[in-house]
Amino acid sequence: MNKKIKELVLARIDAQTRSNLRLFIDSSKGMNKEEIMNHVRKGDEIGKQIIKMHINFIRAVASGEITNLIDSV
């Protein structure tokens, strides 16, 4: 995974994720903010899924898809 993309995702998680939030992926026991960031740093399968989710969200915002969805509600 591209180092710059990892840095971007880590910065987004650090800035936008509360420490008491837990993220559940598949059947995981849930991860706190630090565990999420560790997976991204390691670049393991969970980290790759987290990176992919963030990149997809950024693309949706940039394309206007998010705004269109919000406007349709």
GIGIKA-V962158 format. One record per helix or strand of 3 or more residues. SS is the DSSP state (a for helix, b for strand). FROM is the first residue (numbers start at 0). LEN is the number of residues. If there is no record, write none. Layout:
ss=SS from=FROM len=LEN
ss=SS from=FROM len=LEN
This chain:
ss=a from=2 len=14
ss=a from=32 len=10
ss=a from=44 len=19
ss=a from=64 len=7
